[in-house]
Amino acid sequence: MRIHLALVLALLALASPSRAADWDGWFHVSWEPEPEGKTPTPRIEGLVRNDSPYRVTDVQLEVEGLSADKRSVGRRVVWALGDIDSGRQSSFVIEAMPGAVTYRISVSAFDVVSADPTH
């Protein structure tokens, strides 16, 4: 019975969204503005790389637009597309924020799908 309970608790922990302190260094985000005129609305294109030992899904990113003097002009949430295997990356796109000259983008949540058997 104890082994069964421990297994259930371990599975619940894996199914729960992870906390920021647990994944420091697991994700690397890069981004750049789309080429001007590519779309009617300016957008930011980005990639999120998964360097964790897990396959993850529902990767949520917080995007903060910053003015020239580094003040926040707005925040938005965007999700990376699909599952991301360990060592792989996925993309995201978000509309540019009025008044933002740069962005601070970070992973704010994700769900673990499975452990990578090669780690």
PDB file as gemmi writes it, atoms N, CA and C in Angstrom:
CRYST1    1.000    1.000    1.000  90.00  90.00  90.00 P 1                      
ATOM      1  N   MET A   1       0.821  -1.196   0.000  1.00  0.00           N  
ATOM      2  CA  MET A   1       0.000   0.000   0.000  1.00  0.00           C  
ATOM      3  C   MET A   1       0.866   1.262   0.000  1.00  0.00           C  
ATOM      4  N   ARG A   2       1.962   1.263   0.762  1.00  0.00           N  
ATOM      5  CA  ARG A   2       2.834   2.441   0.822  1.00  0.00           C  
ATOM      6  C   ARG A   2       3.477   2.722  -0.531  1.00  0.00           C  
ATOM      7  N   ILE A   3       3.892   1.658  -1.224  1.00  0.00           N  
ATOM      8  CA  ILE A   3       4.502   1.839  -2.542  1.00  0.00           C  
ATOM      9  C   ILE A   3       3.481   2.423  -3.502  1.00  0.00           C  
ATOM     10  N   HIS A   4       2.249   1.930  -3.450  1.00  0.00           N  
ATOM     11  CA  HIS A   4       1.180   2.433  -4.308  1.00  0.00           C  
ATOM     12  C   HIS A   4       0.943   3.919  -4.043  1.00  0.00           C  
ATOM     13  N   LEU A   5       0.878   4.317  -2.776  1.00  0.00           N  
ATOM     14  CA  LEU A   5       0.662   5.717  -2.416  1.00  0.00           C  
ATOM     15  C   LEU A   5       1.827   6.582  -2.880  1.00  0.00           C  
ATOM     16  N   ALA A   6       3.049   6.096  -2.720  1.00  0.00           N  
ATOM     17  CA  ALA A   6       4.224   6.855  -3.160  1.00  0.00           C  
ATOM     18  C   ALA A   6       4.194   7.053  -4.671  1.00  0.00           C  
ATOM     19  N   LEU A   7       3.798   6.025  -5.404  1.00  0.00           N  
ATOM     20  CA  LEU A   7       3.703   6.125  -6.857  1.00  0.00           C  
ATOM     21  C   LEU A   7       2.647   7.146  -7.266  1.00  0.00           C  
ATOM     22  N   VAL A   8       1.500   7.117  -6.629  1.00  0.00           N  
ATOM     23  CA  VAL A   8       0.434   8.081  -6.924  1.00  0.00           C  
ATOM     24  C   VAL A   8       0.911   9.502  -6.641  1.00  0.00           C  
ATOM     25  N   LEU A   9       1.581   9.717  -5.517  1.00  0.00           N  
ATOM     26  CA  LEU A   9       2.083  11.056  -5.181  1.00  0.00           C  
ATOM     27  C   LEU A   9       3.136  11.518  -6.182  1.00  0.00           C  
ATOM     28  N   ALA A  10       4.008  10.616  -6.617  1.00  0.00           N  
ATOM     29  CA  ALA A  10       5.024  10.973  -7.610  1.00  0.00           C  
ATOM     30  C   ALA A  10       4.372  11.359  -8.930  1.00  0.00           C  
ATOM     31  N   LEU A  11       3.362  10.616  -9.358  1.00  0.00           N  
ATOM     32  CA  LEU A  11       2.667  10.947 -10.603  1.00  0.00           C  
ATOM     33  C   LEU A  11       1.932  12.275 -10.498  1.00  0.00           C  
ATOM     34  N   LEU A  12       1.343  12.556  -9.358  1.00  0.00           N  
ATOM     35  CA  LEU A  12       0.679  13.847  -9.161  1.00  0.00           C  
ATOM     36  C   LEU A  12       1.675  14.990  -9.230  1.00  0.00           C  
ATOM     37  N   ALA A  13       2.849  14.791  -8.665  1.00  0.00           N  
ATOM     38  CA  ALA A  13       3.878  15.836  -8.715  1.00  0.00           C  
ATOM     39  C   ALA A  13       4.304  16.105 -10.149  1.00  0.00           C  
ATOM     40  N   LEU A  14       4.451  15.056 -10.960  1.00  0.00           N  
ATOM     41  CA  LEU A  14       4.826  15.244 -12.358  1.00  0.00           C  
ATOM     42  C   LEU A  14       3.720  15.897 -13.163  1.00  0.00           C  
ATOM     43  N   ALA A  15       2.474  15.649 -12.816  1.00  0.00           N  
ATOM     44  CA  ALA A  15       1.348  16.202 -13.570  1.00  0.00           C  
ATOM     45  C   ALA A  15       1.050  17.643 -13.190  1.00  0.00           C  
ATOM     46  N   SER A  16       1.579  18.107 -12.078  1.00  0.00           N  
ATOM     47  CA  SER A  16       1.312  19.475 -11.625  1.00  0.00           C  
ATOM     48  C   SER A  16       2.211  20.455 -12.352  1.00  0.00           C  
ATOM     49  N   PRO A  17       1.720  21.684 -12.584  1.00  0.00           N  
ATOM     50  CA  PRO A  17       2.594  22.691 -13.177  1.00  0.00           C  
ATOM     51  C   PRO A  17       3.817  22.899 -12.290  1.00  0.00           C  
ATOM     52  N   SER A  18       4.972  23.046 -12.912  1.00  0.00           N  
ATOM     53  CA  SER A  18       6.212  23.207 -12.162  1.00  0.00           C  
ATOM     54  C   SER A  18       6.396  24.640 -11.690  1.00  0.00           C  
ATOM     55  N   ARG A  19       7.218  24.809 -10.663  1.00  0.00           N  
ATOM     56  CA  ARG A  19       7.474  26.127 -10.096  1.00  0.00           C  
ATOM     57  C   ARG A  19       8.797  26.674 -10.615  1.00  0.00           C  
ATOM     58  N   ALA A  20       8.909  28.003 -10.679  1.00  0.00           N  
ATOM     59  CA  ALA A  20      10.078  28.671 -11.251  1.00  0.00           C  
ATOM     60  C   ALA A  20      11.380  28.252 -10.592  1.00  0.00           C  
ATOM     61  N   ALA A  21      11.406  28.110  -9.284  1.00  0.00           N  
ATOM     62  CA  ALA A  21      12.647  27.759  -8.593  1.00  0.00           C  
ATOM     63  C   ALA A  21      13.153  26.388  -9.024  1.00  0.00           C  
ATOM     64  N   ASP A  22      12.250  25.517  -9.437  1.00  0.00           N  
ATOM     65  CA  ASP A  22      12.625  24.164  -9.831  1.00  0.00           C  
ATOM     66  C   ASP A  22      13.247  24.101 -11.225  1.00  0.00           C  
ATOM     67  N   TRP A  23      13.032  25.083 -12.065  1.00  0.00           N  
ATOM     68  CA  TRP A  23      13.465  24.952 -13.454  1.00  0.00           C  
ATOM     69  C   TRP A  23      14.461  26.017 -13.900  1.00  0.00           C  
ATOM     70  N   ASP A  24      15.087  26.695 -12.983  1.00  0.00           N  
ATOM     71  CA  ASP A  24      16.073  27.712 -13.337  1.00  0.00           C  
ATOM     72  C   ASP A  24      17.139  27.101 -14.255  1.00  0.00           C  
ATOM     73  N   GLY A  25      17.300  27.657 -15.435  1.00  0.00           N  
ATOM     74  CA  GLY A  25      18.278  27.162 -16.393  1.00  0.00           C  
ATOM     75  C   GLY A  25      17.763  26.087 -17.332  1.00  0.00           C  
ATOM     76  N   TRP A  26      16.527  25.630 -17.142  1.00  0.00           N  
ATOM     77  CA  TRP A  26      15.990  24.589 -18.001  1.00  0.00           C  
ATOM     78  C   TRP A  26      15.528  25.103 -19.358  1.00  0.00           C  
ATOM     79  N   PHE A  27      15.167  26.376 -19.440  1.00  0.00           N  
ATOM     80  CA  PHE A  27      14.625  26.926 -20.681  1.00  0.00           C  
ATOM     81  C   PHE A  27      15.433  28.140 -21.115  1.00  0.00           C  
ATOM     82  N   HIS A  28      15.619  28.265 -22.425  1.00  0.00           N  
ATOM     83  CA  HIS A  28      16.318  29.422 -22.980  1.00  0.00           C  
ATOM     84  C   HIS A  28      15.432  30.014 -24.077  1.00  0.00           C  
ATOM     85  N   VAL A  29      15.182  31.305 -23.958  1.00  0.00           N  
ATOM     86  CA  VAL A  29      14.271  31.999 -24.867  1.00  0.00           C  
ATOM     87  C   VAL A  29      15.066  32.964 -25.735  1.00  0.00           C  
ATOM     88  N   SER A  30      14.791  32.940 -27.026  1.00  0.00           N  
ATOM     89  CA  SER A  30      15.357  33.927 -27.948  1.00  0.00           C  
ATOM     90  C   SER A  30      14.204  34.497 -28.766  1.00  0.00           C  
ATOM     91  N   TRP A  31      14.354  35.732 -29.214  1.00  0.00           N  
ATOM     92  CA  TRP A  31      13.279  36.358 -29.972  1.00  0.00           C  
ATOM     93  C   TRP A  31      13.850  37.458 -30.854  1.00  0.00           C  
ATOM     94  N   GLU A  32      13.048  37.867 -31.834  1.00  0.00           N  
ATOM     95  CA  GLU A  32      13.384  39.017 -32.676  1.00  0.00           C  
ATOM     96  C   GLU A  32      12.106  39.536 -33.314  1.00  0.00           C  
ATOM     97  N   PRO A  33      12.102  40.823 -33.661  1.00  0.00           N  
ATOM     98  CA  PRO A  33      10.922  41.357 -34.353  1.00  0.00           C  
ATOM     99  C   PRO A  33      10.826  40.740 -35.752  1.00  0.00           C  
ATOM    100  N   GLU A  34       9.607  40.539 -36.213  1.00  0.00           N  
ATOM    101  CA  GLU A  34       9.424  40.095 -37.594  1.00  0.00           C  
ATOM    102  C   GLU A  34       9.931  41.191 -38.523  1.00  0.00           C  
ATOM    103  N   PRO A  35      10.367  40.817 -39.714  1.00  0.00           N  
ATOM    104  CA  PRO A  35      10.765  41.846 -40.677  1.00  0.00           C  
ATOM    105  C   PRO A  35       9.613  42.824 -40.933  1.00  0.00           C  
ATOM    106  N   GLU A  36       9.936  44.093 -41.011  1.00  0.00           N  
ATOM    107  CA  GLU A  36       8.921  45.132 -41.209  1.00  0.00           C  
ATOM    108  C   GLU A  36       8.136  44.875 -42.492  1.00  0.00           C  
ATOM    109  N   GLY A  37       6.825  44.993 -42.398  1.00  0.00           N  
ATOM    110  CA  GLY A  37       5.951  44.808 -43.545  1.00  0.00           C  
ATOM    111  C   GLY A  37       5.559  43.365 -43.817  1.00  0.00           C  
ATOM    112  N   LYS A  38       6.082  42.412 -43.047  1.00  0.00           N  
ATOM    113  CA  LYS A  38       5.737  41.001 -43.269  1.00  0.00           C  
ATOM    114  C   LYS A  38       4.263  40.748 -42.987  1.00  0.00           C  
ATOM    115  N   THR A  39       3.733  41.423 -41.964  1.00  0.00           N  
ATOM    116  CA  THR A  39       2.318  41.318 -41.615  1.00  0.00           C  
ATOM    117  C   THR A  39       1.790  42.722 -41.347  1.00  0.00           C  
ATOM    118  N   PRO A  40       0.465  42.923 -41.434  1.00  0.00           N  
ATOM    119  CA  PRO A  40      -0.093  44.254 -41.165  1.00  0.00           C  
ATOM    120  C   PRO A  40       0.160  44.722 -39.726  1.00  0.00           C  
ATOM    121  N   THR A  41       0.223  43.780 -38.791  1.00  0.00           N  
ATOM    122  CA  THR A  41       0.465  44.112 -37.390  1.00  0.00           C  
ATOM    123  C   THR A  41       1.865  43.644 -37.013  1.00  0.00           C  
ATOM    124  N   PRO A  42       2.716  44.537 -36.495  1.00  0.00           N  
ATOM    125  CA  PRO A  42       4.069  44.108 -36.100  1.00  0.00           C  
ATOM    126  C   PRO A  42       4.005  43.008 -35.035  1.00  0.00           C  
ATOM    127  N   ARG A  43       4.871  42.021 -35.183  1.00  0.00           N  
ATOM    128  CA  ARG A  43       4.875  40.894 -34.251  1.00  0.00           C  
ATOM    129  C   ARG A  43       6.303  40.550 -33.826  1.00  0.00           C  
ATOM    130  N   ILE A  44       6.370  39.799 -32.741  1.00  0.00           N  
ATOM    131  CA  ILE A  44       7.626  39.276 -32.228  1.00  0.00           C  
ATOM    132  C   ILE A  44       7.600  37.769 -32.456  1.00  0.00           C  
ATOM    133  N   GLU A  45       8.663  37.231 -33.047  1.00  0.00           N  
ATOM    134  CA  GLU A  45       8.798  35.789 -33.238  1.00  0.00           C  
ATOM    135  C   GLU A  45       9.861  35.292 -32.272  1.00  0.00           C  
ATOM    136  N   GLY A  46       9.611  34.160 -31.653  1.00  0.00           N  
ATOM    137  CA  GLY A  46      10.597  33.655 -30.712  1.00  0.00           C  
ATOM    138  C   GLY A  46      10.682  32.148 -30.685  1.00  0.00           C  
ATOM    139  N   LEU A  47      11.721  31.686 -30.002  1.00  0.00           N  
ATOM    140  CA  LEU A  47      11.947  30.262 -29.793  1.00  0.00           C  
ATOM    141  C   LEU A  47      12.186  30.023 -28.313  1.00  0.00           C  
ATOM    142  N   VAL A  48      11.710  28.894 -27.824  1.00  0.00           N  
ATOM    143  CA  VAL A  48      12.017  28.473 -26.460  1.00  0.00           C  
ATOM    144  C   VAL A  48      12.640  27.084 -26.556  1.00  0.00           C  
ATOM    145  N   ARG A  49      13.845  26.970 -25.998  1.00  0.00           N  
ATOM    146  CA  ARG A  49      14.582  25.700 -26.006  1.00  0.00           C  
ATOM    147  C   ARG A  49      14.411  25.012 -24.658  1.00  0.00           C  
ATOM    148  N   ASN A  50      14.131  23.732 -24.704  1.00  0.00           N  
ATOM    149  CA  ASN A  50      13.942  22.920 -23.508  1.00  0.00           C  
ATOM    150  C   ASN A  50      15.233  22.166 -23.198  1.00  0.00           C  
ATOM    151  N   ASP A  51      15.980  22.622 -22.194  1.00  0.00           N  
ATOM    152  CA  ASP A  51      17.192  21.930 -21.759  1.00  0.00           C  
ATOM    153  C   ASP A  51      16.957  21.123 -20.488  1.00  0.00           C  
ATOM    154  N   SER A  52      15.699  20.882 -20.163  1.00  0.00           N  
ATOM    155  CA  SER A  52      15.367  20.058 -18.998  1.00  0.00           C  
ATOM    156  C   SER A  52      15.501  18.582 -19.376  1.00  0.00           C  
ATOM    157  N   PRO A  53      15.455  17.691 -18.400  1.00  0.00           N  
ATOM    158  CA  PRO A  53      15.478  16.262 -18.713  1.00  0.00           C  
ATOM    159  C   PRO A  53      14.088  15.702 -19.040  1.00  0.00           C  
ATOM    160  N   TYR A  54      13.122  16.581 -19.291  1.00  0.00           N  
ATOM    161  CA  TYR A  54      11.734  16.158 -19.481  1.00  0.00           C  
ATOM    162  C   TYR A  54      11.169  16.617 -20.819  1.00  0.00           C  
ATOM    163  N   ARG A  55      10.215  15.855 -21.317  1.00  0.00           N  
ATOM    164  CA  ARG A  55       9.362  16.315 -22.415  1.00  0.00           C  
ATOM    165  C   ARG A  55       8.283  17.153 -21.748  1.00  0.00           C  
ATOM    166  N   VAL A  56       8.048  18.366 -22.249  1.00  0.00           N  
ATOM    167  CA  VAL A  56       7.104  19.280 -21.612  1.00  0.00           C  
ATOM    168  C   VAL A  56       6.044  19.736 -22.608  1.00  0.00           C  
ATOM    169  N   THR A  57       4.951  20.249 -22.066  1.00  0.00           N  
ATOM    170  CA  THR A  57       3.864  20.777 -22.881  1.00  0.00           C  
ATOM    171  C   THR A  57       3.272  21.990 -22.179  1.00  0.00           C  
ATOM    172  N   ASP A  58       2.375  22.679 -22.849  1.00  0.00           N  
ATOM    173  CA  ASP A  58       1.711  23.863 -22.292  1.00  0.00           C  
ATOM    174  C   ASP A  58       2.726  24.851 -21.712  1.00  0.00           C  
ATOM    175  N   VAL A  59       3.798  25.098 -22.464  1.00  0.00           N  
ATOM    176  CA  VAL A  59       4.832  26.026 -22.005  1.00  0.00           C  
ATOM    177  C   VAL A  59       4.306  27.445 -22.163  1.00  0.00           C  
ATOM    178  N   GLN A  60       4.145  28.107 -21.043  1.00  0.00           N  
ATOM    179  CA  GLN A  60       3.593  29.463 -20.986  1.00  0.00           C  
ATOM    180  C   GLN A  60       4.742  30.451 -20.789  1.00  0.00           C  
ATOM    181  N   LEU A  61       4.737  31.507 -21.595  1.00  0.00           N  
ATOM    182  CA  LEU A  61       5.763  32.537 -21.491  1.00  0.00           C  
ATOM    183  C   LEU A  61       5.125  33.858 -21.103  1.00  0.00           C  
ATOM    184  N   GLU A  62       5.795  34.586 -20.234  1.00  0.00           N  
ATOM    185  CA  GLU A  62       5.359  35.938 -19.891  1.00  0.00           C  
ATOM    186  C   GLU A  62       6.214  36.906 -20.698  1.00  0.00           C  
ATOM    187  N   VAL A  63       5.542  37.783 -21.418  1.00  0.00           N  
ATOM    188  CA  VAL A  63       6.212  38.764 -22.264  1.00  0.00           C  
ATOM    189  C   VAL A  63       5.970  40.139 -21.662  1.00  0.00           C  
ATOM    190  N   GLU A  64       7.043  40.828 -21.315  1.00  0.00           N  
ATOM    191  CA  GLU A  64       6.939  42.181 -20.771  1.00  0.00           C  
ATOM    192  C   GLU A  64       7.587  43.144 -21.755  1.00  0.00           C  
ATOM    193  N   GLY A  65       6.806  44.104 -22.243  1.00  0.00           N  
ATOM    194  CA  GLY A  65       7.331  45.133 -23.122  1.00  0.00           C  
ATOM    195  C   GLY A  65       7.990  46.230 -22.305  1.00  0.00           C  
ATOM    196  N   LEU A  66       9.171  46.668 -22.750  1.00  0.00           N  
ATOM    197  CA  LEU A  66       9.922  47.697 -22.032  1.00  0.00           C  
ATOM    198  C   LEU A  66      10.164  48.902 -22.928  1.00  0.00           C  
ATOM    199  N   SER A  67      10.038  50.089 -22.342  1.00  0.00           N  
ATOM    200  CA  SER A  67      10.308  51.335 -23.061  1.00  0.00           C  
ATOM    201  C   SER A  67      11.819  51.561 -23.143  1.00  0.00           C  
ATOM    202  N   ALA A  68      12.216  52.633 -23.817  1.00  0.00           N  
ATOM    203  CA  ALA A  68      13.639  52.953 -23.958  1.00  0.00           C  
ATOM    204  C   ALA A  68      14.317  53.140 -22.605  1.00  0.00           C  
ATOM    205  N   ASP A  69      13.569  53.632 -21.609  1.00  0.00           N  
ATOM    206  CA  ASP A  69      14.151  53.803 -20.272  1.00  0.00           C  
ATOM    207  C   ASP A  69      13.879  52.593 -19.370  1.00  0.00           C  
ATOM    208  N   LYS A  70      13.572  51.450 -19.988  1.00  0.00           N  
ATOM    209  CA  LYS A  70      13.392  50.157 -19.305  1.00  0.00           C  
ATOM    210  C   LYS A  70      12.176  50.084 -18.385  1.00  0.00           C  
ATOM    211  N   ARG A  71      11.191  50.944 -18.610  1.00  0.00           N  
ATOM    212  CA  ARG A  71       9.941  50.867 -17.846  1.00  0.00           C  
ATOM    213  C   ARG A  71       8.966  49.944 -18.565  1.00  0.00           C  
ATOM    214  N   SER A  72       8.181  49.237 -17.781  1.00  0.00           N  
ATOM    215  CA  SER A  72       7.207  48.311 -18.347  1.00  0.00           C  
ATOM    216  C   SER A  72       6.085  49.080 -19.041  1.00  0.00           C  
ATOM    217  N   VAL A  73       5.777  48.676 -20.278  1.00  0.00           N  
ATOM    218  CA  VAL A  73       4.660  49.281 -21.009  1.00  0.00           C  
ATOM    219  C   VAL A  73       3.513  48.284 -21.178  1.00  0.00           C  
ATOM    220  N   GLY A  74       3.702  47.073 -20.677  1.00  0.00           N  
ATOM    221  CA  GLY A  74       2.641  46.072 -20.750  1.00  0.00           C  
ATOM    222  C   GLY A  74       3.172  44.665 -20.586  1.00  0.00           C  
ATOM    223  N   ARG A  75       2.248  43.773 -20.280  1.00  0.00           N  
ATOM    224  CA  ARG A  75       2.578  42.349 -20.121  1.00  0.00           C  
ATOM    225  C   ARG A  75       1.534  41.524 -20.856  1.00  0.00           C  
ATOM    226  N   ARG A  76       1.997  40.430 -21.416  1.00  0.00           N  
ATOM    227  CA  ARG A  76       1.103  39.488 -22.081  1.00  0.00           C  
ATOM    228  C   ARG A  76       1.598  38.073 -21.826  1.00  0.00           C  
ATOM    229  N   VAL A  77       0.715  37.136 -22.058  1.00  0.00           N  
ATOM    230  CA  VAL A  77       1.055  35.719 -21.931  1.00  0.00           C  
ATOM    231  C   VAL A  77       0.892  35.074 -23.298  1.00  0.00           C  
ATOM    232  N   VAL A  78       1.814  34.195 -23.636  1.00  0.00           N  
ATOM    233  CA  VAL A  78       1.771  33.461 -24.897  1.00  0.00           C  
ATOM    234  C   VAL A  78       2.233  32.031 -24.612  1.00  0.00           C  
ATOM    235  N   TRP A  79       1.788  31.092 -25.433  1.00  0.00           N  
ATOM    236  CA  TRP A  79       2.191  29.699 -25.260  1.00  0.00           C  
ATOM    237  C   TRP A  79       3.047  29.269 -26.433  1.00  0.00           C  
ATOM    238  N   ALA A  80       4.063  28.472 -26.138  1.00  0.00           N  
ATOM    239  CA  ALA A  80       4.861  27.844 -27.191  1.00  0.00           C  
ATOM    240  C   ALA A  80       4.000  26.765 -27.850  1.00  0.00           C  
ATOM    241  N   LEU A  81       4.273  26.496 -29.106  1.00  0.00           N  
ATOM    242  CA  LEU A  81       3.474  25.534 -29.859  1.00  0.00           C  
ATOM    243  C   LEU A  81       3.841  24.093 -29.512  1.00  0.00           C  
ATOM    244  N   GLY A  82       2.867  23.304 -29.097  1.00  0.00           N  
ATOM    245  CA  GLY A  82       3.026  21.864 -28.918  1.00  0.00           C  
ATOM    246  C   GLY A  82       3.920  21.424 -27.779  1.00  0.00           C  
ATOM    247  N   ASP A  83       4.219  20.125 -27.790  1.00  0.00           N  
ATOM    248  CA  ASP A  83       5.137  19.534 -26.819  1.00  0.00           C  
ATOM    249  C   ASP A  83       6.568  19.866 -27.234  1.00  0.00           C  
ATOM    250  N   ILE A  84       7.464  19.925 -26.246  1.00  0.00           N  
ATOM    251  CA  ILE A  84       8.876  20.175 -26.535  1.00  0.00           C  
ATOM    252  C   ILE A  84       9.692  19.069 -25.874  1.00  0.00           C  
ATOM    253  N   ASP A  85      10.329  18.251 -26.689  1.00  0.00           N  
ATOM    254  CA  ASP A  85      11.198  17.196 -26.168  1.00  0.00           C  
ATOM    255  C   ASP A  85      12.445  17.812 -25.552  1.00  0.00           C  
ATOM    256  N   SER A  86      13.077  17.075 -24.649  1.00  0.00           N  
ATOM    257  CA  SER A  86      14.335  17.506 -24.052  1.00  0.00           C  
ATOM    258  C   SER A  86      15.364  17.763 -25.157  1.00  0.00           C  
ATOM    259  N   GLY A  87      16.033  18.907 -25.093  1.00  0.00           N  
ATOM    260  CA  GLY A  87      17.040  19.251 -26.094  1.00  0.00           C  
ATOM    261  C   GLY A  87      16.481  19.838 -27.372  1.00  0.00           C  
ATOM    262  N   ARG A  88      15.177  20.036 -27.449  1.00  0.00           N  
ATOM    263  CA  ARG A  88      14.540  20.574 -28.660  1.00  0.00           C  
ATOM    264  C   ARG A  88      13.960  21.947 -28.373  1.00  0.00           C  
ATOM    265  N   GLN A  89      13.375  22.551 -29.387  1.00  0.00           N  
ATOM    266  CA  GLN A  89      12.788  23.876 -29.223  1.00  0.00           C  
ATOM    267  C   GLN A  89      11.450  23.973 -29.933  1.00  0.00           C  
ATOM    268  N   SER A  90      10.709  25.014 -29.573  1.00  0.00           N  
ATOM    269  CA  SER A  90       9.426  25.304 -30.195  1.00  0.00           C  
ATOM    270  C   SER A  90       9.340  26.809 -30.396  1.00  0.00           C  
ATOM    271  N   SER A  91       8.378  27.231 -31.184  1.00  0.00           N  
ATOM    272  CA  SER A  91       8.256  28.653 -31.499  1.00  0.00           C  
ATOM    273  C   SER A  91       7.032  29.275 -30.842  1.00  0.00           C  
ATOM    274  N   PHE A  92       7.037  30.602 -30.827  1.00  0.00           N  
ATOM    275  CA  PHE A  92       5.878  31.374 -30.387  1.00  0.00           C  
ATOM    276  C   PHE A  92       5.880  32.686 -31.154  1.00  0.00           C  
ATOM    277  N   VAL A  93       4.706  33.287 -31.270  1.00  0.00           N  
ATOM    278  CA  VAL A  93       4.539  34.578 -31.946  1.00  0.00           C  
ATOM    279  C   VAL A  93       3.576  35.405 -31.115  1.00  0.00           C  
ATOM    280  N   ILE A  94       3.870  36.685 -30.975  1.00  0.00           N  
ATOM    281  CA  ILE A  94       2.996  37.591 -30.234  1.00  0.00           C  
ATOM    282  C   ILE A  94       3.055  38.966 -30.890  1.00  0.00           C  
ATOM    283  N   GLU A  95       1.937  39.686 -30.844  1.00  0.00           N  
ATOM    284  CA  GLU A  95       1.922  41.042 -31.391  1.00  0.00           C  
ATOM    285  C   GLU A  95       2.836  41.945 -30.580  1.00  0.00           C  
ATOM    286  N   ALA A  96       3.511  42.843 -31.280  1.00  0.00           N  
ATOM    287  CA  ALA A  96       4.366  43.822 -30.605  1.00  0.00           C  
ATOM    288  C   ALA A  96       3.498  44.739 -29.745  1.00  0.00           C  
ATOM    289  N   MET A  97       4.076  45.259 -28.675  1.00  0.00           N  
ATOM    290  CA  MET A  97       3.342  46.155 -27.774  1.00  0.00           C  
ATOM    291  C   MET A  97       3.667  47.603 -28.113  1.00  0.00           C  
ATOM    292  N   PRO A  98       2.637  48.443 -28.202  1.00  0.00           N  
ATOM    293  CA  PRO A  98       2.885  49.861 -28.458  1.00  0.00           C  
ATOM    294  C   PRO A  98       3.789  50.448 -27.371  1.00  0.00           C  
ATOM    295  N   GLY A  99       4.804  51.186 -27.778  1.00  0.00           N  
ATOM    296  CA  GLY A  99       5.716  51.832 -26.837  1.00  0.00           C  
ATOM    297  C   GLY A  99       6.881  50.966 -26.398  1.00  0.00           C  
ATOM    298  N   ALA A 100       6.871  49.694 -26.755  1.00  0.00           N  
ATOM    299  CA  ALA A 100       7.970  48.804 -26.354  1.00  0.00           C  
ATOM    300  C   ALA A 100       9.094  48.866 -27.382  1.00  0.00           C  
ATOM    301  N   VAL A 101      10.321  49.024 -26.886  1.00  0.00           N  
ATOM    302  CA  VAL A 101      11.488  48.987 -27.771  1.00  0.00           C  
ATOM    303  C   VAL A 101      12.283  47.692 -27.577  1.00  0.00           C  
ATOM    304  N   THR A 102      12.006  47.003 -26.483  1.00  0.00           N  
ATOM    305  CA  THR A 102      12.609  45.702 -26.224  1.00  0.00           C  
ATOM    306  C   THR A 102      11.659  44.902 -25.336  1.00  0.00           C  
ATOM    307  N   TYR A 103      11.999  43.648 -25.115  1.00  0.00           N  
ATOM    308  CA  TYR A 103      11.110  42.761 -24.367  1.00  0.00           C  
ATOM    309  C   TYR A 103      11.899  41.907 -23.383  1.00  0.00           C  
ATOM    310  N   ARG A 104      11.253  41.589 -22.285  1.00  0.00           N  
ATOM    311  CA  ARG A 104      11.762  40.604 -21.327  1.00  0.00           C  
ATOM    312  C   ARG A 104      10.795  39.429 -21.413  1.00  0.00           C  
ATOM    313  N   ILE A 105      11.299  38.277 -21.843  1.00  0.00           N  
ATOM    314  CA  ILE A 105      10.441  37.115 -22.060  1.00  0.00           C  
ATOM    315  C   ILE A 105      10.987  35.941 -21.255  1.00  0.00           C  
ATOM    316  N   SER A 106      10.112  35.329 -20.470  1.00  0.00           N  
ATOM    317  CA  SER A 106      10.549  34.203 -19.643  1.00  0.00           C  
ATOM    318  C   SER A 106       9.446  33.153 -19.547  1.00  0.00           C  
ATOM    319  N   VAL A 107       9.855  31.918 -19.306  1.00  0.00           N  
ATOM    320  CA  VAL A 107       8.907  30.826 -19.096  1.00  0.00           C  
ATOM    321  C   VAL A 107       8.292  31.006 -17.718  1.00  0.00           C  
ATOM    322  N   SER A 108       6.964  31.006 -17.656  1.00  0.00           N  
ATOM    323  CA  SER A 108       6.291  31.191 -16.371  1.00  0.00           C  
ATOM    324  C   SER A 108       5.586  29.926 -15.883  1.00  0.00           C  
ATOM    325  N   ALA A 109       5.352  28.955 -16.772  1.00  0.00           N  
ATOM    326  CA  ALA A 109       4.725  27.695 -16.361  1.00  0.00           C  
ATOM    327  C   ALA A 109       4.875  26.670 -17.478  1.00  0.00           C  
ATOM    328  N   PHE A 110       4.763  25.411 -17.106  1.00  0.00           N  
ATOM    329  CA  PHE A 110       4.769  24.313 -18.071  1.00  0.00           C  
ATOM    330  C   PHE A 110       4.280  23.060 -17.367  1.00  0.00           C  
ATOM    331  N   ASP A 111       3.941  22.053 -18.153  1.00  0.00           N  
ATOM    332  CA  ASP A 111       3.546  20.754 -17.616  1.00  0.00           C  
ATOM    333  C   ASP A 111       4.522  19.702 -18.121  1.00  0.00           C  
ATOM    334  N   VAL A 112       4.903  18.780 -17.255  1.00  0.00           N  
ATOM    335  CA  VAL A 112       5.777  17.673 -17.635  1.00  0.00           C  
ATOM    336  C   VAL A 112       4.934  16.574 -18.267  1.00  0.00           C  
ATOM    337  N   VAL A 113       5.379  16.106 -19.435  1.00  0.00           N  
ATOM    338  CA  VAL A 113       4.709  14.994 -20.110  1.00  0.00           C  
ATOM    339  C   VAL A 113       5.366  13.684 -19.696  1.00  0.00           C  
ATOM    340  N   SER A 114       6.693  13.639 -19.797  1.00  0.00           N  
ATOM    341  CA  SER A 114       7.421  12.417 -19.443  1.00  0.00           C  
ATOM    342  C   SER A 114       8.902  12.723 -19.290  1.00  0.00           C  
ATOM    343  N   ALA A 115       9.608  11.811 -18.645  1.00  0.00           N  
ATOM    344  CA  ALA A 115      11.060  11.934 -18.529  1.00  0.00           C  
ATOM    345  C   ALA A 115      11.691  11.450 -19.824  1.00  0.00           C  
ATOM    346  N   ASP A 116      12.794  12.074 -20.211  1.00  0.00           N  
ATOM    347  CA  ASP A 116      13.532  11.649 -21.393  1.00  0.00           C  
ATOM    348  C   ASP A 116      14.380  10.437 -20.999  1.00  0.00           C  
ATOM    349  N   PRO A 117      14.200   9.294 -21.641  1.00  0.00           N  
ATOM    350  CA  PRO A 117      14.930   8.091 -21.239  1.00  0.00           C  
ATOM    351  C   PRO A 117      16.441   8.187 -21.450  1.00  0.00           C  
ATOM    352  N   THR A 118      16.920   9.152 -22.227  1.00  0.00           N  
ATOM    353  CA  THR A 118      18.361   9.280 -22.460  1.00  0.00           C  
ATOM    354  C   THR A 118      19.057  10.055 -21.359  1.00  0.00           C  
ATOM    355  N   HIS A 119      18.304  10.650 -20.412  1.00  0.00           N  
ATOM    356  CA  HIS A 119      18.924  11.414 -19.323  1.00  0.00           C  
ATOM    357  C   HIS A 119      19.006  10.599 -18.069  1.00  0.00           C  
TER     358      HIS A 119                                                      
END                                                                             
